[in-house]
Structures are given as structure tokens and as C-alpha cells.
Amino acid sequence: MPYYRFHQSQEPAVAITDDRSGAKLPDIGSVWKADGLTKVVVGGRQRFGVEPAEIIASIERDGFYLASLQGK
């Protein structure tokens, strides 16, 4: 399944979703900007310190996975 990565224009937040339009993303501040396709595969590399299986489970449950980029 394809996944799409988004970032917020004024907040240190990143989201991954299965919805190309970003319509499933939460309204938590600034506008979401599309970064394009991203690969999330069970057993693949961690993202944001989280196992891919956990990211996929969040997307299946909530429609998205949300991460904060604290260093930005």
C-alpha cells in the first residue's frame, strides 16, 4: 500500500497517511504540506524512533501516524 508523508508549515510535526490528499490528517495548527510518497514496510527501518509495524497500525486505526520533530 502506498503511504504519503506530510509536514506542517509552521509546526515541528510530520505525518504519514494512506490518503494522498491529506484529508485524514488532524487539524492541529498550521497547514499540512505534502512531501510525497514514502515507504513503510514491516521489518524495515525505524522512522522517528518507531517500528514500521507501529506506524502501519496507527494508520489503520486512526488514518494517520503523527510524529513531532523536536529538534526543529
DSSP file (Angstrom, degrees, kcal/mol; ACC not computed):
  #  RESIDUE AA STRUCTURE BP1 BP2  ACC     N-H-->O    O-->H-N    N-H-->O    O-->H-N    TCO  KAPPA ALPHA  PHI   PSI    X-CA   Y-CA   Z-CA
    1    1 A M              0   0    0      0, 0.0    39,-0.3     0, 0.0     2,-0.2   0.000 360.0 360.0 360.0 136.8    0.0    0.0    0.0
    2    2 A P        -     0   0    0      0, 0.0     2,-0.3     0, 0.0    37,-0.1  -0.525 360.0-162.3 -75.8 143.7    1.3    3.5   -0.8
    3    3 A Y  E     -A   38   0A   0     35,-0.9    35,-2.5    -2,-0.2     2,-0.4  -0.929   4.3-147.9-124.0 151.6    1.9    5.9    2.1
    4    4 A Y  E     -AB  37  17A   0     13,-3.2    13,-2.2    -2,-0.3     2,-0.4  -0.953   5.4-144.2-124.8 138.1    2.3    9.6    1.9
    5    5 A R  E     +AB  36  16A   0     31,-2.8    30,-3.2    -2,-0.4    31,-1.0  -0.826  19.3 179.0-103.9 139.5    4.4   11.9    4.1
    6    6 A F  E     -AB  34  15A   0      9,-2.7     9,-2.4    -2,-0.4     2,-0.3  -0.933   9.4-161.9-132.1 155.3    3.3   15.4    5.1
    7    7 A H  E     -AB  33  14A   0     26,-2.4    26,-3.4    -2,-0.3     2,-0.3  -0.959  26.1-111.5-132.9 156.3    4.8   18.1    7.3
    8    8 A Q  E     -A   32   0A   0      5,-2.1    24,-0.2     3,-0.4     5,-0.1  -0.695  20.0-135.8 -88.1 141.4    3.3   21.2    8.9
    9    9 A S  S    S+     0   0    0     22,-2.4    -1,-0.1    -2,-0.3    23,-0.1   0.790  99.0  15.8 -68.4 -28.4    4.4   24.5    7.5
   10   10 A Q  S    S+     0   0    0     21,-0.2    -1,-0.2     3,-0.0    -2,-0.0   0.371 116.7  67.2-128.4   4.0    4.9   26.2   10.9
   11   11 A E  S    S-     0   0    0     20,-0.2     2,-1.4     2,-0.2    -3,-0.4  -0.883  83.1-115.0-123.8 155.4    5.0   23.4   13.5
   12   12 A P  S    S+     0   0    0      0, 0.0    57,-4.2     0, 0.0     2,-0.4  -0.279  74.0 123.4 -84.8  53.0    7.6   20.6   14.0
   13   13 A A  E     - C   0  68A   0     -2,-1.4    -5,-2.1    55,-0.3     2,-0.4  -0.906  38.2-173.8-119.1 144.3    5.1   17.9   13.1
   14   14 A V  E     -BC   7  67A   0     53,-3.0    53,-3.3    -2,-0.4     2,-0.3  -0.978   7.0-169.1-130.8 143.7    5.3   15.2   10.4
   15   15 A A  E     -BC   6  66A   0     -9,-2.4    -9,-2.7    -2,-0.4     2,-0.4  -0.975  12.0-156.9-135.0 150.3    2.5   12.7    9.5
   16   16 A I  E     +BC   5  65A   0     49,-2.3    49,-2.6    -2,-0.3     2,-0.3  -0.990  25.4 161.8-122.8 135.1    2.3    9.6    7.4
   17   17 A T  E     -BC   4  64A   0    -13,-2.2   -13,-3.2    -2,-0.4    47,-0.2  -0.930  47.7-127.5-145.3 166.1   -1.1    8.5    5.9
   18   18 A D  S    S+     0   0    0     45,-0.6     2,-0.7    -2,-0.3    46,-0.1   0.337  87.3  92.5 -95.6   6.1   -2.6    6.3    3.2
   19   19 A D    >   -     0   0    0     44,-0.3     3,-1.2   -15,-0.2     5,-0.1  -0.887  62.1-159.5-106.1 111.0   -4.6    9.3    1.9
   20   20 A R  T 3  S+     0   0    0     -2,-0.7    -1,-0.1     1,-0.3    16,-0.1   0.798  91.4  54.6 -60.0 -30.8   -2.8   11.2   -0.9
   21   21 A S  T 3  S-     0   0    0      1,-0.1    -1,-0.3    13,-0.0    13,-0.1   0.710 102.5-129.7 -77.9 -19.5   -4.9   14.3   -0.3
   22   22 A G    X   +     0   0    0     -3,-1.2     3,-1.7    11,-0.0    -2,-0.1   0.554  65.2 135.3  81.5   7.5   -4.1   14.5    3.4
   23   23 A A  T 3   +     0   0    0      1,-0.3    -3,-0.1     0, 0.0    -1,-0.0   0.732  66.0  58.3 -62.7 -23.1   -7.8   14.8    4.3
   24   24 A K  T 3  S+     0   0    0     39,-0.2    -1,-0.3    -5,-0.1    40,-0.0   0.578  82.9 108.6 -82.4  -9.5   -7.4   12.3    7.1
   25   25 A L  S <  S-     0   0    0     -3,-1.7     7,-0.1     1,-0.1     2,-0.0  -0.370  76.5-105.1 -73.1 147.0   -4.7   14.4    8.9
   26   26 A P        -     0   0    0      0, 0.0     2,-1.2     0, 0.0    -1,-0.1  -0.345  21.4-122.9 -71.5 150.8   -5.7   16.1   12.2
   27   27 A D        +     0   0    0      1,-0.1     4,-0.1    -2,-0.0     3,-0.0  -0.758  55.9 143.6 -91.8  90.9   -6.3   19.9   12.3
   28   28 A I        -     0   0    0     -2,-1.2     2,-0.4     2,-0.3    -1,-0.1   0.122  68.5 -56.9-121.2  20.3   -3.7   20.8   14.9
   29   29 A G  S    S+     0   0    0      1,-0.2     3,-0.1    -3,-0.0   -18,-0.0  -0.918 101.2  31.0 148.4-119.7   -2.3   24.1   13.8
   30   30 A S  S    S-     0   0    0     -2,-0.4    -2,-0.3     1,-0.2    -1,-0.2  -0.117  90.3 -73.1 -75.3 173.7   -0.7   25.2   10.6
   31   31 A V        -     0   0    0    -23,-0.1   -22,-2.4     1,-0.1     2,-0.4  -0.334  44.3-119.5 -69.3 142.7   -1.4   23.8    7.1
   32   32 A W  E     -A    8   0A   0    -24,-0.2     2,-0.4    -3,-0.1   -24,-0.2  -0.696  25.7-158.0 -82.1 134.4   -0.1   20.3    6.1
   33   33 A K  E     -A    7   0A   0    -26,-3.4   -26,-2.4    -2,-0.4     2,-0.2  -0.953  18.3-120.2-114.8 132.4    2.3   20.3    3.1
   34   34 A A  E     -A    6   0A   0     -2,-0.4   -28,-0.2   -28,-0.2     3,-0.1  -0.503  25.3-179.6 -74.5 135.1    2.8   17.1    1.0
   35   35 A D  E     -     0   0A   0    -30,-3.2     2,-0.2     1,-0.3   -29,-0.2   0.537  45.7-120.1-104.4 -14.9    6.3   15.6    0.8
   36   36 A G  E     -A    5   0A   0    -31,-1.0   -31,-2.8   -16,-0.1    -1,-0.3  -0.626  54.0 -10.5 110.2-169.2    5.3   12.8   -1.5
   37   37 A L  E     -A    4   0A   0    -33,-0.2     2,-0.3    -2,-0.2   -33,-0.3  -0.300  57.2-173.4 -66.6 148.6    5.4    9.0   -1.3
   38   38 A T  E     -A    3   0A   0    -35,-2.5   -35,-0.9     2,-0.0     2,-0.6  -0.981  22.1-121.9-141.6 153.3    7.2    7.3    1.5
   39   39 A K        +     0   0    0     -2,-0.3     2,-0.4   -37,-0.1   -35,-0.0  -0.853  28.1 172.8-102.8 123.3    8.0    3.6    2.1
   40   40 A V        +     0   0    0     -2,-0.6     2,-0.4   -39,-0.3     6,-0.1  -0.964  10.5 168.5-129.4 114.0    6.8    1.9    5.3
   41   41 A V    >   -     0   0    0     -2,-0.4     3,-2.9     4,-0.2    12,-0.2  -0.989  41.4-108.3-131.3 130.9    7.4   -1.8    5.4
   42   42 A V  T 3  S+     0   0    0     -2,-0.4     3,-0.1     1,-0.3     9,-0.0  -0.357 112.0  21.4 -55.1 129.8    7.1   -4.2    8.4
   43   43 A G  T 3  S+     0   0    0      1,-0.2    -1,-0.3    -2,-0.0     3,-0.1   0.353 104.4 115.7  88.5  -5.0   10.6   -5.2    9.3
   44   44 A G  S <  S-     0   0    0     -3,-2.9    -1,-0.2     1,-0.2     9,-0.1   0.001  75.9 -52.7 -82.0-167.0   12.0   -2.1    7.5
   45   45 A R        -     0   0    0      1,-0.1    -4,-0.2     6,-0.1    -1,-0.2  -0.315  59.5-105.1 -72.2 151.4   13.9    0.8    9.1
   46   46 A Q        -     0   0    0      5,-0.1     2,-0.4    -3,-0.1     5,-0.2  -0.387  28.3-155.5 -70.2 151.6   12.6    2.7   12.0
   47   47 A R  B >  S-D   50   0B   0      3,-2.1     3,-1.7     1,-0.1     8,-0.0  -1.000  76.3  -5.4-129.4 131.2   11.1    6.2   11.5
   48   48 A F  T 3  S-     0   0    0     -2,-0.4    20,-0.1     1,-0.3     3,-0.1   0.784 129.3 -60.8  58.4  28.0   11.0    8.8   14.3
   49   49 A G  T 3  S+     0   0    0      1,-0.2     2,-0.4     0, 0.0    -1,-0.3   0.676 113.9 116.5  75.1  17.8   12.3    6.0   16.6
   50   50 A V  B <   -D   47   0B   0     -3,-1.7    -3,-2.1    -5,-0.0    -1,-0.2  -0.936  69.7-112.4-124.0 141.5    9.3    3.9   16.0
   51   51 A E    >>  -     0   0    0     -2,-0.4     4,-1.5    -5,-0.2     3,-0.9  -0.426  27.7-121.5 -68.2 143.7    9.0    0.4   14.4
   52   52 A P  H 3> S+     0   0    0      0, 0.0     4,-2.7     0, 0.0     5,-0.2   0.841 111.0  61.0 -55.5 -35.8    7.2    0.4   11.0
   53   53 A A  H 3> S+     0   0    0      1,-0.2     4,-2.1     2,-0.2     5,-0.1   0.868 104.0  50.0 -61.2 -35.3    4.6   -2.1   12.3
   54   54 A E  H <> S+     0   0    0     -3,-0.9     4,-1.9     2,-0.2    -1,-0.2   0.874 110.4  49.7 -69.7 -38.4    3.5    0.5   14.9
   55   55 A I  H  X S+     0   0    0     -4,-1.5     4,-2.2     2,-0.2    -2,-0.2   0.934 112.1  47.6 -64.8 -46.8    3.2    3.2   12.2
   56   56 A I  H  X S+     0   0    0     -4,-2.7     4,-2.5     1,-0.2    -2,-0.2   0.898 110.0  52.7 -62.8 -41.4    1.1    1.0   10.0
   57   57 A A  H  X S+     0   0    0     -4,-2.1     4,-2.2    -5,-0.2    -1,-0.2   0.899 109.4  49.9 -61.7 -40.4   -1.1    0.0   12.9
   58   58 A S  H  X>S+     0   0    0     -4,-1.9     4,-3.6     2,-0.2     6,-0.7   0.907 110.6  49.4 -63.9 -42.5   -1.7    3.7   13.7
   59   59 A I  H  X5S+     0   0    0     -4,-2.2     4,-1.5     4,-0.2    -2,-0.2   0.912 112.8  47.3 -63.4 -42.9   -2.6    4.5   10.1
   60   60 A E  H  <5S+     0   0    0     -4,-2.5    -1,-0.2    -5,-0.2    -2,-0.2   0.870 121.4  37.2 -65.6 -36.5   -5.0    1.5   10.0
   61   61 A R  H  <5S+     0   0    0     -4,-2.2    -2,-0.2    -5,-0.2    -3,-0.2   0.919 135.7  15.8 -80.8 -47.3   -6.6    2.6   13.3
   62   62 A D  H  <5S-     0   0    0     -4,-3.6    -3,-0.2     2,-0.3    -2,-0.2   0.574  98.0-112.7-109.2 -14.1   -6.6    6.5   13.1
   63   63 A G  S  <<S+     0   0    0     -4,-1.5   -45,-0.6    -5,-0.7   -44,-0.3   0.329  91.4  37.2  95.0  -7.5   -6.0    7.2    9.4
   64   64 A F  E     -C   17   0A   0     -6,-0.7     2,-0.4   -47,-0.2    -2,-0.3  -0.983  68.7-128.9-163.3 162.2   -2.5    8.6   10.0
   65   65 A Y  E     -C   16   0A   0    -49,-2.6   -49,-2.3    -2,-0.3     2,-0.4  -0.996  28.3-157.9-118.1 131.4    0.7    8.4   12.1
   66   66 A L  E     +C   15   0A   0     -2,-0.4     2,-0.3   -51,-0.2   -51,-0.2  -0.926  13.0 176.7-115.8 132.1    1.8   11.7   13.7
   67   67 A A  E     -C   14   0A   0    -53,-3.3   -53,-3.0    -2,-0.4     2,-0.5  -0.962  21.7-137.0-131.4 150.4    5.3   12.5   14.9
   68   68 A S  E     -C   13   0A   0     -2,-0.3     2,-1.1   -55,-0.2   -55,-0.3  -0.906   7.7-147.1-106.4 133.7    6.9   15.6   16.4
   69   69 A L    >   -     0   0    0    -57,-4.2     3,-1.8    -2,-0.5   -56,-0.0  -0.752  20.3-179.2 -98.1  86.1   10.3   16.7   15.2
   70   70 A Q  T 3  S+     0   0    0     -2,-1.1    -1,-0.2     1,-0.3   -57,-0.0   0.767  72.3  63.3 -60.9 -30.2   11.5   18.2   18.4
   71   71 A G  T 3         0   0    0      1,-0.2    -1,-0.3    -3,-0.1    -2,-0.0   0.523 360.0 360.0 -75.7  -4.6   14.9   19.3   17.1
   72   72 A K    <         0   0    0     -3,-1.8    -1,-0.2   -60,-0.1    -2,-0.2   0.421 360.0 360.0-100.8 360.0   13.3   21.8   14.6
